């Protein structure tokens, strides 16, 4: 896969995730073991994995993400 194609796909996936962040679990399952483009990695880290630190009082999402993270640890 070329770098240009990879960037286009990555920006499309980021756009999907911005509209519906709950799909991150599906996306990460499908891309497990693949090297992700920088923009997609940044989005997943800042918007999904670090959300716990951003919004510590949003218990519903925190519990959901903690359960999903435990599956991969």
Secondary structure, 3 states (H helix, E strand, C coil): CCHHHHHHHHHHHHHHHHHCHHHHHHHHHHCCCCCCCHHHHHHHHHHHHCHHHHCCCCHHHHHHHHHHHHHHC
